[in-house]
Amino acid sequence: MFKKNRLIALATLLALFQLTPALADNTKAVDSAKTLETAQAFLWAAGSGDMDKLQALMADDFVWHNEGDSNIPWIGNWESKETVLKTFLPRFGAGLKVTSWSTDYSFANGDQAVFMGSMSAIANKSGVDTGKFSWAVRVHVENDKVKSWNWFEDSYAVSKAYHAKK
């Protein structure tokens, strides 16, 4: 009898261990869906110019990072909600006028979301069009707030247009 009870307990334990990853994956899927929802709302607010919504979705210690030519005034690391709202966004808005935009792919895994697409813009300093180029952004979401926004684009196309002679 003792051996039979041990065997039942062992089988129960094995079944529990097999269920645990499935339960963890299900929880992760819920987190991923919420992450994607928050990140999409942030992307929409940034693209539409809804500064109130953008500010509401930013964590206080928010970081916006743009890869690229450091001679362009909006490229680099921008730390804190206040810095992004008062320095980065005005510089970006004064420097580049987006003329086309598409978001072609989006996905999330846990607290990270990724968007990819294409865009074109005119560099206001030179008046030169960048042409159509690809972009991607990695978004980190914590507690329904965007903690970081890591932007990747064809920085060569942007730099070339920005530094072109009039």
Backbone bond lengths (Angstrom), bond angles and torsions (degrees), N, CA, C in turn:
res aa  C-N    CA-C-N  psi(-1)  N-CA   C-N-CA  omega(-1)  CA-C   N-CA-C  phi
1 M - - - 1.444 - - 1.522 110.92 -
2 F 1.344 116.12 -43.07 1.458 120.47 -179.48 1.523 110.72 -59.60
3 K 1.362 116.67 -42.11 1.436 121.76 -179.49 1.529 110.74 -64.60
4 K 1.324 117.49 -38.91 1.464 122.36 179.87 1.530 109.57 -65.92
5 N 1.325 119.15 -42.79 1.467 122.53 178.66 1.534 111.21 -64.22
6 R 1.341 115.76 -39.96 1.471 119.37 177.09 1.516 110.70 -62.71
7 L 1.317 116.46 -40.17 1.458 121.46 179.79 1.526 110.37 -65.69
8 I 1.310 118.41 -41.43 1.471 122.56 177.84 1.532 109.88 -64.82
9 A 1.332 117.40 -43.60 1.467 121.17 178.99 1.525 110.24 -62.98
10 L 1.319 117.35 -41.81 1.460 121.22 179.02 1.526 110.59 -65.06
11 A 1.305 118.29 -42.30 1.468 122.06 179.01 1.534 110.07 -64.09
12 T 1.326 116.88 -40.21 1.462 121.19 178.16 1.519 110.80 -63.10
13 L 1.326 116.17 -44.98 1.468 120.84 178.39 1.530 111.29 -60.72
14 L 1.333 116.79 -44.76 1.459 120.54 179.01 1.530 110.71 -61.55
15 A 1.288 117.54 -42.07 1.469 121.25 178.40 1.527 110.57 -62.51
16 L 1.320 116.74 -41.55 1.462 120.82 178.61 1.524 110.92 -62.77
17 F 1.345 117.67 -43.79 1.463 120.84 178.60 1.525 111.40 -62.90
18 Q 1.324 116.69 -34.57 1.462 119.40 178.83 1.523 111.32 -71.82
19 L 1.310 118.62 -31.44 1.470 122.00 179.46 1.523 112.47 -77.93
20 T 1.311 117.36 -30.50 1.470 121.00 -175.41 1.524 112.82 -55.64
21 P 1.347 121.39 -47.53 1.467 119.51 178.13 1.531 112.50 -61.28
22 A 1.314 117.53 -37.49 1.464 119.97 179.06 1.517 110.81 -64.21
23 L 1.315 116.86 -41.18 1.463 119.99 177.84 1.522 110.73 -66.68
24 A 1.308 118.01 -39.91 1.465 121.88 178.56 1.518 110.39 -64.46
25 D 1.340 118.21 -42.61 1.459 121.40 178.80 1.516 111.08 -63.16
26 N 1.334 117.58 -38.29 1.460 121.59 179.08 1.527 110.42 -63.96
27 T 1.328 117.12 -42.58 1.465 121.25 177.48 1.513 110.06 -63.74
28 K 1.330 117.16 -41.53 1.457 121.42 179.69 1.523 110.63 -62.89
29 A 1.327 118.05 -38.57 1.463 121.55 179.13 1.520 110.59 -62.17
30 V 1.323 117.61 -39.89 1.466 121.07 177.89 1.527 109.17 -64.53
31 D 1.331 117.52 -45.58 1.460 121.41 177.81 1.522 110.84 -60.72
32 S 1.319 117.27 -42.01 1.457 121.38 -179.69 1.520 111.18 -63.20
33 A 1.320 116.60 -41.31 1.470 120.13 179.60 1.528 110.50 -64.16
34 K 1.312 117.17 -41.99 1.465 121.42 178.45 1.528 110.87 -66.78
35 T 1.325 115.96 -40.13 1.470 121.04 176.45 1.524 110.10 -59.23
36 L 1.319 116.38 -47.90 1.466 120.56 -178.62 1.527 110.42 -63.49
37 E 1.311 117.03 -40.58 1.473 121.04 178.85 1.534 111.05 -61.20
38 T 1.318 117.26 -46.45 1.469 121.37 179.63 1.524 110.65 -65.10
39 A 1.334 116.64 -45.24 1.465 120.91 -179.37 1.527 111.38 -63.98
40 Q 1.343 117.58 -38.69 1.468 120.76 177.95 1.525 110.85 -65.63
41 A 1.319 117.13 -39.65 1.469 120.62 177.74 1.527 110.21 -63.15
42 F 1.329 116.77 -38.92 1.459 121.44 178.24 1.523 110.66 -66.36
43 L 1.335 117.05 -45.30 1.463 121.89 178.26 1.522 110.17 -59.39
44 W 1.325 117.37 -44.84 1.463 121.31 178.58 1.531 110.51 -61.99
45 A 1.333 117.64 -46.00 1.468 121.21 -179.14 1.526 110.99 -61.95
46 A 1.333 117.12 -42.51 1.467 120.46 179.13 1.526 110.55 -64.39
47 G 1.320 116.46 -43.56 1.463 120.53 -178.38 1.511 114.19 -70.28
48 S 1.316 117.25 -30.21 1.468 120.85 -177.34 1.522 112.61 -93.26
49 G 1.326 116.88 -10.11 1.471 119.80 -178.84 1.509 113.98 81.55
50 D 1.339 117.50 17.73 1.469 121.01 179.05 1.527 108.87 -80.15
51 M 1.329 116.02 85.94 1.467 121.58 -174.82 1.529 112.74 -65.80
52 D 1.325 118.26 -32.68 1.465 120.43 178.11 1.527 110.62 -64.15
53 K 1.325 116.39 -45.77 1.466 121.27 179.39 1.529 110.03 -66.53
54 L 1.333 116.19 -42.95 1.462 120.78 179.33 1.524 110.27 -58.49
55 Q 1.319 116.07 -48.00 1.467 121.11 -179.77 1.525 111.22 -62.79
56 A 1.320 116.88 -40.86 1.469 120.56 -179.76 1.531 111.99 -64.68
57 L 1.330 117.34 -28.73 1.465 121.08 -178.07 1.527 113.39 -88.64
58 M 1.337 118.17 -9.99 1.468 121.61 -178.74 1.521 111.36 -84.82
59 A 1.328 115.83 136.89 1.460 120.47 168.98 1.528 107.26 -69.98
60 D 1.329 117.15 154.08 1.469 120.22 179.90 1.521 111.92 -59.97
61 D 1.342 117.00 -34.61 1.463 120.74 -179.93 1.533 111.58 -98.89
62 F 1.308 115.68 32.88 1.456 124.47 -179.05 1.532 111.52 -56.70
63 V 1.343 116.23 143.20 1.467 122.36 175.73 1.524 108.52 -128.56
64 W 1.326 116.31 126.79 1.466 122.77 174.09 1.519 105.71 -110.33
65 H 1.326 117.06 121.70 1.459 121.01 -179.18 1.522 109.51 -121.43
66 N 1.324 116.48 126.13 1.465 123.12 174.84 1.521 108.58 -114.41
67 E 1.321 116.16 122.97 1.464 120.92 174.18 1.518 108.51 -77.30
68 G 1.332 116.97 149.90 1.451 119.37 172.44 1.512 114.56 141.73
69 D 1.317 114.79 -162.43 1.459 125.09 -176.41 1.529 110.28 -65.97
70 S 1.314 116.93 113.35 1.474 120.63 -177.27 1.536 112.84 -68.83
71 N 1.334 117.87 -6.71 1.464 121.24 175.16 1.530 112.40 -83.94
72 I 1.309 116.46 -1.20 1.472 121.46 175.21 1.530 106.37 -96.48
73 P 1.339 118.07 129.83 1.476 121.34 -169.15 1.528 116.92 -62.65
74 W 1.317 119.83 -15.69 1.463 119.52 -179.15 1.535 112.68 -107.47
75 I 1.312 118.23 3.26 1.469 121.68 -179.64 1.530 109.37 -85.67
76 G 1.314 116.44 142.20 1.456 121.42 175.94 1.510 112.53 129.29
77 N 1.319 114.95 -160.05 1.460 123.52 -177.73 1.525 108.84 -102.82
78 W 1.312 116.76 125.62 1.469 122.60 -178.99 1.520 107.63 -120.10
79 E 1.333 116.99 109.11 1.455 121.82 -173.29 1.509 111.74 -105.36
80 S 1.297 116.86 129.52 1.463 130.36 177.17 1.526 111.41 96.18
81 K 1.285 113.32 145.91 1.461 121.54 179.01 1.532 110.32 -55.56
82 E 1.321 116.82 -45.64 1.463 121.48 -177.29 1.529 111.57 -61.79
83 T 1.314 117.30 -44.99 1.465 121.54 -179.96 1.522 110.94 -62.90
84 V 1.320 116.78 -42.52 1.469 120.54 179.74 1.527 110.10 -63.62
85 L 1.317 116.42 -46.82 1.463 119.93 -177.06 1.528 113.06 -70.07
86 K 1.321 117.38 -38.74 1.467 120.47 -173.48 1.523 114.63 -94.47
87 T 1.323 118.22 -21.45 1.467 119.85 -176.68 1.528 112.09 -119.04
88 F 1.336 116.63 -57.04 1.467 119.04 -175.59 1.524 112.37 -62.03
89 L 1.328 117.71 -56.32 1.467 120.07 -173.98 1.533 112.81 -60.37
90 P 1.333 119.87 -42.72 1.471 118.16 175.60 1.535 112.89 -62.09
91 R 1.324 117.59 -39.10 1.474 120.31 177.94 1.524 111.06 -64.94
92 F 1.329 115.76 -44.21 1.456 119.36 179.80 1.532 110.07 -63.32
93 G 1.327 116.37 -46.88 1.462 120.87 -179.67 1.523 113.14 -61.84
94 A 1.315 117.24 -35.65 1.463 121.22 178.69 1.525 111.27 -76.27
95 G 1.326 116.90 -22.43 1.456 120.42 -173.41 1.503 116.30 -95.68
96 L 1.319 117.57 -27.71 1.464 120.07 -171.63 1.519 110.30 -142.06
97 K 1.333 115.96 130.48 1.466 121.09 175.23 1.534 107.55 -109.46
98 V 1.312 116.53 112.68 1.462 121.52 -179.40 1.530 108.62 -71.82
99 T 1.337 116.18 128.07 1.462 121.25 -178.62 1.521 113.38 -108.68
100 S 1.327 117.50 -20.87 1.471 120.51 172.91 1.519 108.11 -151.15
101 W 1.331 114.81 152.72 1.463 120.32 -175.02 1.514 109.24 -155.77
102 S 1.328 116.44 133.71 1.463 119.90 169.45 1.520 108.99 -143.86
103 T 1.309 115.09 141.79 1.458 122.20 172.27 1.518 105.56 -107.76
104 D 1.322 116.14 113.83 1.455 120.75 -173.52 1.518 114.33 -99.35
105 Y 1.336 117.28 -27.33 1.459 121.61 -177.48 1.519 110.03 -141.64
106 S 1.316 115.49 145.37 1.459 120.47 172.17 1.523 108.64 -151.09
107 F 1.315 114.78 144.61 1.458 120.07 176.33 1.522 108.16 -160.04
108 A 1.321 115.88 163.28 1.464 121.14 -180.00 1.515 109.39 -141.44
109 N 1.318 114.14 153.21 1.453 121.81 174.96 1.520 106.71 -144.45
110 G 1.317 116.39 107.92 1.462 120.36 -178.04 1.511 110.67 64.32
111 D 1.334 117.18 -121.93 1.465 120.62 -176.60 1.535 113.03 -96.09
112 Q 1.342 117.16 11.76 1.463 122.06 -179.97 1.528 110.25 -116.15
113 A 1.334 115.88 136.93 1.466 121.43 174.36 1.523 107.90 -127.33
114 V 1.332 115.75 152.42 1.460 121.77 178.44 1.521 108.48 -133.60
115 F 1.327 114.76 137.93 1.458 122.36 173.49 1.517 107.50 -125.49
116 M 1.337 116.32 145.63 1.464 121.15 176.07 1.513 108.44 -139.91
117 G 1.324 115.14 147.02 1.447 119.23 179.13 1.507 112.08 -170.96
118 S 1.321 115.70 -156.26 1.460 120.74 177.40 1.526 108.39 -138.94
119 M 1.327 114.08 158.88 1.458 119.95 -179.38 1.516 109.56 -158.07
120 S 1.301 115.13 169.67 1.456 121.76 168.53 1.518 106.55 -143.47
121 A 1.331 115.33 159.46 1.461 119.91 -176.90 1.521 109.65 -156.20
122 I 1.313 114.63 167.36 1.452 121.67 173.48 1.524 107.26 -115.45
123 A 1.335 115.37 129.63 1.468 120.62 175.33 1.527 107.14 -76.88
124 N 1.321 117.62 115.72 1.460 121.32 -175.27 1.526 112.96 -62.02
125 K 1.315 117.90 -33.41 1.472 121.99 -178.78 1.533 111.56 -61.95
126 S 1.339 116.25 -41.09 1.462 120.59 -175.71 1.525 113.60 -106.62
127 G 1.330 116.85 -21.22 1.462 120.82 -174.47 1.521 113.19 78.31
128 V 1.329 117.70 8.45 1.463 122.52 -176.51 1.527 110.61 -90.84
129 D 1.329 115.20 137.09 1.464 122.92 178.22 1.523 109.54 -79.06
130 T 1.313 116.65 137.10 1.468 121.62 178.36 1.517 112.06 -72.83
131 G 1.329 117.32 -22.37 1.454 120.71 -167.76 1.515 108.14 78.92
132 K 1.301 116.62 170.46 1.465 120.87 -178.89 1.523 109.62 -75.95
133 F 1.334 116.13 132.87 1.464 120.51 178.25 1.527 110.18 -143.18
134 S 1.324 114.99 164.61 1.465 121.79 -179.29 1.514 110.77 -87.95
135 W 1.325 115.62 151.97 1.460 122.32 175.41 1.523 108.75 -141.17
136 A 1.322 114.85 159.92 1.466 121.92 173.96 1.516 107.51 -149.99
137 V 1.305 116.47 151.97 1.462 120.84 176.20 1.523 108.57 -140.40
138 R 1.334 115.45 136.78 1.469 122.16 174.46 1.519 106.78 -107.18
139 V 1.324 116.55 127.32 1.461 122.76 -173.90 1.528 109.35 -118.98
140 H 1.318 116.78 129.53 1.466 122.49 176.57 1.523 107.67 -106.25
141 V 1.322 116.84 123.60 1.467 122.98 -178.24 1.523 109.74 -116.53
142 E 1.323 115.86 131.00 1.469 122.26 174.21 1.518 108.76 -134.63
143 N 1.320 116.76 132.11 1.474 122.22 176.63 1.522 112.19 52.04
144 D 1.341 116.35 44.84 1.470 123.64 177.95 1.528 113.52 63.39
145 K 1.324 117.16 20.80 1.472 122.63 177.08 1.530 108.35 -127.10
146 V 1.317 115.21 147.16 1.460 119.53 176.11 1.518 108.11 -82.78
147 K 1.308 115.17 120.87 1.465 121.93 -177.85 1.530 110.92 -92.52
148 S 1.339 116.86 -37.44 1.461 118.76 176.72 1.520 110.58 -148.14
149 W 1.315 113.63 152.91 1.459 124.44 -177.43 1.522 105.31 -134.94
150 N 1.327 117.80 107.64 1.456 121.92 -176.73 1.519 108.43 -110.13
151 W 1.340 116.08 105.49 1.457 124.07 -170.53 1.527 111.12 -97.05
152 F 1.339 115.70 130.75 1.458 122.43 176.46 1.524 107.93 -123.98
153 E 1.322 116.61 132.92 1.449 120.90 178.00 1.520 108.50 -144.92
154 D 1.317 116.47 175.44 1.455 120.19 173.35 1.524 106.71 -73.84
155 S 1.319 115.62 84.32 1.464 120.08 -174.54 1.527 111.90 -66.24
156 Y 1.324 117.64 -21.66 1.461 119.92 175.85 1.531 109.85 -65.44
157 A 1.329 117.01 -46.66 1.469 120.96 -179.83 1.529 110.50 -61.87
158 V 1.321 117.38 -42.34 1.465 121.55 -179.61 1.529 109.88 -67.13
159 S 1.319 117.68 -45.76 1.457 121.86 -179.66 1.532 111.04 -63.12
160 K 1.313 116.39 -44.18 1.463 121.39 179.97 1.534 110.37 -59.84
161 A 1.315 117.43 -44.74 1.477 121.39 178.99 1.517 110.60 -68.04
162 Y 1.332 117.46 -42.86 1.458 121.45 -177.76 1.536 111.94 -62.99
163 H 1.330 117.26 -41.74 1.460 121.99 -176.11 1.536 114.04 -91.17
164 A 1.328 118.07 2.31 1.471 120.77 -179.28 1.525 110.20 -63.58
165 K 1.302 115.23 147.85 1.473 121.07 177.49 1.530 108.23 -80.27
166 K 1.330 115.51 140.75 1.472 120.31 179.59 1.496 111.69 -70.22
